[in-house]
């Protein structure tokens, strides 16, 4: 009976950890602008950058907990403790590495509006724009003006 309840606690802990780890994952929105209305301006710069999707701390902790839990399923007594520690260490390393590699490419487009203010628009698709293009920025995207 003790082994069954320990197994259930372990399973519940893994489910909670997996939920937290998945909750820590986030991808940048396809298009992001903070302006509520359409504005017209000129493209000043376009840069490409990689944005990290997952917090490395969450990846490390999640990996350690999962690795330690899996290690605890191996052997018994002192061997089980050693397997848990090794599993937690390996899981922490792998979770951290996975979090560092989880990236999305984004383009940041600086637009100087006609009133002189500058906005930075971020999107995950390559823009079909050049520096100097006249554009209209709305909540739905950037529109090239002809």
Residue pairs with C-beta under 8 A, 6 or more apart in sequence:
10 69
10 72
13 65
13 69
14 65
14 66
14 69
17 62
17 65
17 66
17 69
18 62
18 66
20 58
20 62
21 58
21 59
21 62
21 95
24 54
24 55
24 58
24 59
24 62
25 53
25 54
25 102
26 53
26 54
27 53
27 104
28 51
28 53
28 104
28 106
28 122
28 124
29 122
29 124
30 123
30 124
30 125
31 121
31 122
31 123
31 124
31 140
31 141
32 121
32 122
32 123
33 119
33 121
33 137
33 138
33 139
34 119
35 119
35 137
35 138
35 139
36 139
37 138
38 136
38 137
38 138
39 113
39 114
39 119
39 136
39 137
40 113
40 114
40 134
40 135
40 136
40 137
40 145
41 111
41 112
41 113
41 114
41 119
41 134
41 135
41 137
42 111
42 112
42 132
42 133
42 134
42 135
43 109
43 110
43 111
43 129
43 130
43 131
43 132
43 133
43 135
44 110
44 111
44 112
44 118
44 131
45 108
45 109
45 110
45 131
46 107
46 108
46 109
46 110
46 127
46 129
46 130
46 131
47 107
47 108
48 105
48 106
48 107
48 108
49 105
49 106
49 107
49 108
50 103
50 104
50 105
50 106
51 103
51 104
51 105
51 106
52 99
52 100
52 102
52 103
53 102
53 103
53 104
54 98
54 99
54 102
55 99
56 96
56 99
56 100
58 99
59 95
59 96
59 97
59 98
59 99
59 100
59 102
60 92
60 95
60 96
60 99
61 92
61 95
62 95
63 91
63 92
63 93
63 94
63 95
63 96
63 98
64 88
64 89
64 91
64 92
64 95
65 88
65 91
66 91
66 95
67 87
67 88
67 89
67 90
67 91
67 92
67 94
67 95
68 84
68 85
68 87
68 88
68 91
69 84
69 87
70 87
70 91
71 80
71 83
71 84
71 85
71 86
71 87
71 88
72 80
72 83
72 84
72 87
74 80
74 83
74 87
75 82
75 83
104 124
105 124
106 122
106 123
106 124
107 122
107 123
107 124
107 125
107 126
107 127
108 120
108 121
108 122
109 120
109 121
109 122
109 123
109 127
109 129
109 142
110 118
110 119
110 120
110 121
111 118
111 119
111 120
111 121
111 135
111 137
111 142
112 118
113 119
113 137
119 137
121 137
121 142
123 141
123 142
127 142
128 144
129 135
129 142
129 144
133 144
133 145
134 144
134 145
135 142
135 143
135 144
135 145
136 142
136 143
136 145
137 143
